[in-house]
């Protein structure tokens, strides 16, 4: 088993709503990933799928809840912005 590359606070990770996982950039160019279910089950080690590096994700119950809520809010805002842009494009196409 390889040694840990680093310890990263969950607040510094990105929420991937589709995968229901937190990610963090790996030096190899890929991303470390750990699923929400793994975190809820007590796992705190995220691996990179492209290399042997691993990180420990630092969190407690409150910080995990905050990170998920913030990630979900950001995903909802992005979806709303995309829907508004699509509606504006469709309206523009009808007016042209």
SENUDO-85698 format. One line per 10 residues: number of its first residue (from 1); their letters; for each residue z, y, x of N, C-alpha, C, O, CB. Coordinates in Angstrom, 2 decimals, always signed. Glycine has a CB too. Layout:
N
NUM) A) Z,Y,X,Z,Y,X,Z,Y,X,Z,Y,X,Z,Y,X; ...
# end
This chain:
96
1) XXXXXXXXXX) +0.00,-1.17,+0.84,+0.00,+0.00,+0.00,+0.00,+1.24,+0.89,+0.75,+1.31,+1.86,+1.22,+0.00,-0.96; -0.85,+2.22,+0.55,-0.97,+3.42,+1.37,+0.18,+4.38,+1.08,+0.77,+4.37,+0.01,-2.32,+4.10,+1.14; +0.46,+5.22,+2.08,+1.50,+6.23,+1.91,+1.00,+7.32,+0.96,-0.20,+7.45,+0.71,+1.90,+6.84,+3.27; +1.93,+8.08,+0.43,+1.56,+9.16,-0.46,+0.96,+10.32,+0.32,+1.45,+10.68,+1.38,+2.77,+9.64,-1.26; -0.10,+10.88,-0.22,-0.76,+12.03,+0.39,+0.07,+13.30,+0.16,+0.21,+14.12,+1.06,-2.19,+12.22,-0.18; +0.62,+13.45,-1.06,+1.35,+14.67,-1.39,+2.15,+14.44,-2.67,+1.99,+13.43,-3.35,+0.38,+15.87,-1.56; +3.02,+15.39,-2.98,+3.73,+15.43,-4.25,+3.28,+16.70,-4.96,+3.35,+17.79,-4.38,+5.30,+15.38,-4.05; +2.83,+16.57,-6.20,+2.24,+17.67,-6.94,+2.97,+17.85,-8.27,+3.20,+16.89,-8.99,+0.73,+17.43,-7.19; +3.33,+19.09,-8.58,+3.97,+19.39,-9.85,+2.94,+19.25,-10.98,+1.79,+19.64,-10.83,+4.60,+20.81,-9.84; +3.36,+18.70,-12.09,+2.45,+18.48,-13.21,+1.81,+19.78,-13.69,+0.69,+19.76,-14.20,+3.19,+17.81,-14.37
11) XXXXXXXXXX) +2.50,+20.90,-13.53,+1.95,+22.19,-13.93,+0.71,+22.55,-13.12,-0.09,+23.38,-13.56,+3.01,+23.28,-13.79; +0.54,+21.96,-11.95,-0.62,+22.23,-11.10,-1.79,+21.29,-11.39,-2.86,+21.43,-10.80,-0.23,+22.12,-9.65; -1.59,+20.35,-12.29,-2.65,+19.39,-12.66,-3.43,+19.92,-13.85,-2.94,+20.74,-14.63,-2.05,+18.00,-12.98; -4.66,+19.45,-13.97,-5.51,+19.81,-15.11,-5.42,+18.72,-16.16,-5.35,+17.53,-15.82,-7.00,+20.04,-14.66; -5.43,+19.11,-17.43,-5.39,+18.17,-18.54,-6.81,+17.83,-18.94,-7.61,+18.74,-19.22,-4.59,+18.75,-19.74; -7.15,+16.57,-18.99,-8.44,+16.08,-19.47,-8.19,+15.51,-20.86,-7.74,+14.37,-21.00,-9.07,+15.00,-18.49; -8.50,+16.31,-21.89,-8.20,+15.91,-23.27,-8.95,+14.66,-23.68,-8.42,+13.81,-24.40,-8.52,+17.04,-24.23; -10.19,+14.53,-23.24,-11.00,+13.36,-23.61,-10.40,+12.07,-23.05,-10.35,+11.05,-23.74,-12.45,+13.52,-23.11; -9.94,+12.12,-21.82,-9.37,+10.94,-21.17,-7.87,+10.81,-21.43,-7.27,+9.78,-21.13,-9.62,+10.99,-19.67; -7.25,+11.87,-22.00,-5.80,+11.92,-22.20,-5.09,+11.62,-20.89,-4.20,+10.77,-20.80,-5.35,+10.92,-23.29
21) XXXXXXXXXX) -5.51,+12.37,-19.85,-4.99,+12.16,-18.51,-4.89,+13.49,-17.78,-5.58,+14.46,-18.12,-5.88,+11.18,-17.72; -4.04,+13.53,-16.77,-3.94,+14.67,-15.88,-4.72,+14.37,-14.61,-4.71,+13.24,-14.12,-2.45,+15.01,-15.56; -5.40,+15.39,-14.08,-6.17,+15.21,-12.86,-5.78,+16.29,-11.86,-5.22,+17.33,-12.21,-7.68,+15.25,-13.15; -6.11,+16.01,-10.59,-5.83,+16.95,-9.50,-6.88,+16.70,-8.42,-7.20,+15.54,-8.14,-4.36,+16.77,-8.93; -7.43,+17.75,-7.82,-8.49,+17.55,-6.82,-8.01,+16.73,-5.61,-6.92,+16.95,-5.08,-9.01,+18.89,-6.34; -8.85,+15.81,-5.19,-8.59,+15.01,-3.98,-9.41,+15.59,-2.84,-10.51,+16.09,-3.07,-8.94,+13.48,-4.21; -8.92,+15.54,-1.62,-9.69,+16.05,-0.49,-11.05,+15.38,-0.30,-11.93,+15.94,+0.34,-8.88,+15.91,+0.76; -11.21,+14.18,-0.85,-12.48,+13.47,-0.69,-13.57,+14.04,-1.60,-14.74,+13.70,-1.45,-12.30,+11.98,-0.98; -13.18,+14.91,-2.55,-14.14,+15.49,-3.46,-14.03,+14.96,-4.88,-14.56,+15.56,-5.81,-15.51,+15.27,-2.96; -13.36,+13.85,-5.06,-13.14,+13.29,-6.39,-11.84,+13.88,-6.95,-11.41,+14.93,-6.47,-13.07,+11.71,-6.35
31) XXXXXXXXXX) -11.23,+13.25,-7.92,-9.99,+13.74,-8.50,-8.99,+12.61,-8.67,-9.34,+11.51,-9.11,-10.27,+14.42,-9.85; -7.73,+12.89,-8.32,-6.64,+11.97,-8.66,-6.52,+11.99,-10.18,-6.80,+13.02,-10.80,-5.27,+12.38,-7.96; -6.12,+10.90,-10.78,-5.95,+10.87,-12.24,-4.80,+9.96,-12.60,-4.58,+8.91,-11.99,-7.25,+10.40,-12.94; -4.06,+10.39,-13.63,-3.00,+9.56,-14.19,-2.97,+9.80,-15.70,-2.92,+10.94,-16.15,-1.61,+9.87,-13.53; -2.99,+8.72,-16.45,-3.03,+8.80,-17.91,-1.67,+9.21,-18.47,-0.63,+8.91,-17.89,-3.46,+7.46,-18.51; -1.71,+9.88,-19.59,-0.49,+10.29,-20.28,+0.38,+9.08,-20.58,+1.60,+9.13,-20.40,-0.82,+11.05,-21.57; -0.23,+7.99,-21.03,+0.54,+6.78,-21.32,+1.27,+6.26,-20.09,+2.40,+5.76,-20.21,-0.38,+5.69,-21.87; +0.66,+6.37,-18.92,+1.32,+5.94,-17.69,+2.53,+6.81,-17.40,+3.60,+6.31,-17.04,+0.34,+5.98,-16.50; +2.37,+8.13,-17.56,+3.49,+9.05,-17.33,+4.62,+8.77,-18.32,+5.79,+8.73,-17.93,+3.02,+10.51,-17.47; +4.27,+8.57,-19.59,+5.30,+8.27,-20.59,+5.99,+6.95,-20.32,+7.14,+6.76,-20.72,+4.68,+8.25,-21.99
41) XXXXXXXXXX) +5.31,+6.05,-19.64,+5.89,+4.76,-19.28,+6.68,+4.79,-17.98,+7.19,+3.76,-17.54,+4.81,+3.74,-19.16; +6.80,+5.97,-17.38,+7.61,+6.11,-16.17,+6.83,+6.08,-14.87,+7.42,+6.26,-13.81,+8.61,+5.04,-16.14; +5.52,+5.87,-14.93,+4.69,+5.87,-13.72,+4.52,+7.31,-13.26,+4.36,+8.22,-14.08,+3.30,+5.20,-13.98; +4.55,+7.53,-11.94,+4.36,+8.88,-11.43,+3.38,+8.94,-10.25,+3.28,+9.96,-9.58,+5.68,+9.47,-11.01; +2.68,+7.85,-9.99,+1.73,+7.79,-8.89,+0.31,+7.84,-9.44,-0.09,+7.01,-10.26,+1.93,+6.51,-8.04; -0.46,+8.83,-8.98,-1.86,+8.98,-9.37,-2.74,+8.60,-8.20,-2.51,+9.05,-7.07,-2.17,+10.43,-9.85; -3.73,+7.78,-8.46,-4.65,+7.36,-7.40,-5.99,+8.04,-7.54,-6.35,+8.52,-8.62,-4.82,+5.86,-7.42; -6.71,+8.08,-6.45,-8.08,+8.58,-6.45,-9.01,+7.37,-6.57,-8.83,+6.39,-5.85,-8.39,+9.42,-5.16; -9.99,+7.42,-7.48,-10.89,+6.28,-7.63,-11.90,+6.12,-6.49,-12.55,+5.08,-6.38,-11.63,+6.40,-8.92; -12.03,+7.15,-5.64,-13.04,+7.10,-4.58,-12.50,+6.86,-3.18,-13.26,+6.58,-2.26,-13.80,+8.37,-4.58
51) XXXXXXXXXX) -11.19,+6.97,-3.03,-10.61,+6.74,-1.70,-9.22,+6.11,-1.87,-8.81,+5.81,-2.99,-10.52,+8.08,-0.88; -8.52,+5.93,-0.80,-7.22,+5.25,-0.88,-6.05,+6.20,-1.05,-4.90,+5.75,-1.07,-7.02,+4.42,+0.36; -6.29,+7.50,-1.17,-5.19,+8.45,-1.28,-4.50,+8.34,-2.64,-5.12,+8.03,-3.65,-5.70,+9.87,-1.07; -3.19,+8.63,-2.61,-2.37,+8.62,-3.82,-1.42,+9.81,-3.75,-1.02,+10.23,-2.67,-1.58,+7.29,-3.98; -1.08,+10.34,-4.91,-0.09,+11.43,-4.98,+1.01,+11.04,-5.96,+0.82,+10.20,-6.84,-0.77,+12.77,-5.41; +2.15,+11.67,-5.78,+3.23,+11.54,-6.76,+3.18,+12.78,-7.64,+3.13,+13.90,-7.13,+4.64,+11.37,-6.05; +3.20,+12.59,-8.94,+3.21,+13.69,-9.89,+4.66,+13.95,-10.29,+5.34,+13.08,-10.82,+2.32,+13.38,-11.15; +5.11,+15.16,-10.01,+6.49,+15.54,-10.29,+6.59,+16.12,-11.70,+5.88,+17.08,-12.02,+7.01,+16.56,-9.24; +7.45,+15.57,-12.53,+7.60,+16.04,-13.90,+8.92,+15.54,-14.47,+9.53,+14.59,-13.97,+6.43,+15.57,-14.77; +9.35,+16.22,-15.53,+10.42,+15.72,-16.38,+9.89,+15.78,-17.80,+8.77,+16.23,-18.02,+11.77,+16.56,-16.20
61) XXXXXXXXXX) +10.65,+15.34,-18.76,+10.15,+15.27,-20.13,+9.70,+16.63,-20.64,+8.64,+16.74,-21.27,+11.23,+14.71,-21.05; +10.48,+17.67,-20.36,+10.13,+19.01,-20.85,+8.87,+19.53,-20.20,+8.01,+20.09,-20.88,+11.29,+19.98,-20.60; +8.73,+19.35,-18.89,+7.53,+19.86,-18.22,+6.29,+19.07,-18.63,+5.19,+19.62,-18.68,+7.70,+19.80,-16.69; +6.45,+17.78,-18.92,+5.33,+16.98,-19.39,+4.88,+17.47,-20.77,+3.68,+17.60,-21.02,+5.72,+15.48,-19.45; +5.83,+17.73,-21.66,+5.49,+18.24,-23.00,+4.79,+19.59,-22.90,+3.81,+19.83,-23.60,+6.75,+18.36,-23.86; +5.29,+20.49,-22.03,+4.65,+21.80,-21.85,+3.23,+21.65,-21.31,+2.32,+22.34,-21.78,+5.48,+22.68,-20.90; +3.04,+20.77,-20.34,+1.73,+20.59,-19.73,+0.73,+20.03,-20.73,-0.42,+20.46,-20.77,+1.82,+19.67,-18.53; +1.15,+19.08,-21.55,+0.25,+18.52,-22.57,-0.09,+19.59,-23.60,-1.25,+19.74,-23.97,+0.90,+17.28,-23.27; +0.92,+20.34,-24.07,+0.68,+21.39,-25.06,-0.27,+22.45,-24.52,-1.18,+22.88,-25.22,+2.00,+22.04,-25.49; -0.08,+22.86,-23.28,-0.96,+23.86,-22.67,-2.37,+23.31,-22.53,-3.35,+24.01,-22.79,-0.43,+24.30,-21.30
71) XXXXXXXXXX) -2.49,+22.06,-22.12,-3.80,+21.44,-21.97,-4.52,+21.30,-23.30,-5.72,+21.55,-23.38,-3.67,+20.09,-21.32; -3.79,+20.90,-24.33,-4.39,+20.77,-25.67,-4.82,+22.14,-26.20,-5.89,+22.25,-26.81,-3.39,+20.12,-26.64; -4.01,+23.17,-25.97,-4.37,+24.52,-26.42,-5.62,+25.01,-25.70,-6.50,+25.61,-26.32,-3.20,+25.49,-26.18; -5.72,+24.75,-24.41,-6.91,+25.15,-23.66,-8.14,+24.40,-24.14,-9.21,+24.98,-24.25,-6.70,+24.92,-22.15; -8.00,+23.12,-24.42,-9.12,+22.32,-24.91,-9.57,+22.82,-26.28,-10.77,+22.89,-26.56,-8.74,+20.83,-24.99; -8.61,+23.16,-27.15,-8.95,+23.67,-28.48,-9.66,+25.02,-28.38,-10.62,+25.27,-29.11,-7.69,+23.80,-29.35; -9.19,+25.88,-27.48,-9.83,+27.19,-27.29,-11.25,+27.03,-26.77,-12.16,+27.74,-27.20,-9.00,+28.05,-26.32; -11.44,+26.10,-25.84,-12.78,+25.86,-25.30,-13.71,+25.32,-26.38,-14.87,+25.71,-26.44,-12.71,+24.89,-24.12; -13.21,+24.42,-27.21,-14.01,+23.87,-28.30,-14.38,+24.96,-29.30,-15.51,+24.99,-29.79,-13.26,+22.72,-29.00; -13.44,+25.84,-29.62,-13.70,+26.93,-30.56,-14.73,+27.89,-29.98,-15.61,+28.36,-30.70,-12.40,+27.69,-30.90
81) XXXXXXXXXX) -14.63,+28.19,-28.69,-15.60,+29.08,-28.05,-16.99,+28.45,-28.04,-17.98,+29.15,-28.27,-15.16,+29.40,-26.61; -17.07,+27.15,-27.79,-18.36,+26.46,-27.79,-18.96,+26.46,-29.19,-20.17,+26.63,-29.34,-18.20,+25.02,-27.27; -18.14,+26.25,-30.20,-18.62,+26.25,-31.58,-19.12,+27.65,-31.96,-20.15,+27.78,-32.63,-17.51,+25.79,-32.55; -18.40,+28.68,-31.55,-18.81,+30.05,-31.85,-20.13,+30.38,-31.15,-20.99,+31.03,-31.74,-17.72,+31.05,-31.43; -20.27,+29.95,-29.91,-21.52,+30.19,-29.18,-22.68,+29.45,-29.82,-23.79,+29.99,-29.91,-21.37,+29.76,-27.71; -22.45,+28.23,-30.27,-23.50,+27.46,-30.93,-23.89,+28.11,-32.25,-25.07,+28.16,-32.59,-23.04,+26.01,-31.17; -22.91,+28.61,-32.99,-23.20,+29.28,-34.26,-23.98,+30.56,-34.03,-24.91,+30.87,-34.77,-21.89,+29.59,-35.02; -23.61,+31.31,-33.00,-24.32,+32.55,-32.68,-25.75,+32.25,-32.25,-26.67,+32.98,-32.64,-23.59,+33.31,-31.57; -25.95,+31.19,-31.47,-27.29,+30.79,-31.04,-28.13,+30.38,-32.23,-29.31,+30.73,-32.32,-27.22,+29.65,-30.03; -27.53,+29.63,-33.16,-28.26,+29.19,-34.35,-28.63,+30.38,-35.23,-29.73,+30.44,-35.77,-27.43,+28.19,-35.16
91) XXXXXX) -27.72,+31.32,-35.36,-27.99,+32.53,-36.15,-29.09,+33.34,-35.50,-29.96,+33.87,-36.18,-26.72,+33.39,-36.31; -29.06,+33.45,-34.17,-30.10,+34.17,-33.45,-31.46,+33.51,-33.61,-32.48,+34.19,-33.72,-29.75,+34.27,-31.98; -31.48,+32.19,-33.62,-32.74,+31.46,-33.78,-33.31,+31.66,-35.18,-34.53,+31.71,-35.36,-32.53,+29.97,-33.50; -32.43,+31.77,-36.17,-32.90,+31.99,-37.54,-33.46,+33.40,-37.72,-34.40,+33.62,-38.49,-31.75,+31.75,-38.54; -32.87,+34.34,-36.99,-33.31,+35.73,-37.10,-34.55,+36.02,-36.29,-35.16,+37.08,-36.46,-32.21,+36.64,-36.67; -34.94,+35.13,-35.42,-36.10,+35.39,-34.55,-37.41,+35.02,-35.20,-38.47,+35.18,-34.59,-35.96,+34.64,-33.26
# end
